[in-house]
Structures are given as structure tokens and as C-alpha cells.
Amino acid sequence: MGLIGLGVIGMLVSGVLSVIKAKQDLKKIITMVIPFIVFGIAYAIAGDIPIAGVSTMLFMIAAMAVFILITGTRSTFNL
């Protein structure tokens, strides 16, 4: 468990240093953070971790379906 904890801490430190040194694109960072924000909001509303996790999953699936629909429509009508 200690090695797992050290690995996670190492990844977090490496990620923060990448952001500080501007090696990462802001769009990629936002894309990775959105599920955590949705989970935090769902947990604040529900107050239960399993319900918040399922709610996050359902929200992300719905968002993915909407974005697929939007990109498909744009390419179909050449918008």
C-alpha cells in the first residue's frame, strides 16, 4: 500500500510540474478534470459515494452521446 501511495504522489507531483512548466495543453487538463468536478458536485448533492459515482458515470455517458450527436450533425451538414 505504501508503494501505491508513493506512486500516486509521484504522479501528482509530476503532473503539477508539467502544468507549471507549461508542457501540457489546457484543453487536455480540463478534459481530465471534468469527471472529478462532476463527481464532487454529485457527492455534494447525494452525500453517498456509490450514488455519486453512478451519477457521474451516467452524466459522462450522456455528455458523450450529446457531443457525438453534435459532431455528427456538423459533419453531415458541413457546418
Secondary structure, 3 states (H helix, E strand, C coil): CHHHHHHHHHHHHHHHHHHHCCCCCHHHHHHHHHHHHHHHHHHHHHCCHHHHHHHHHHHHHHHHHHHHHHHHHHHHHCC
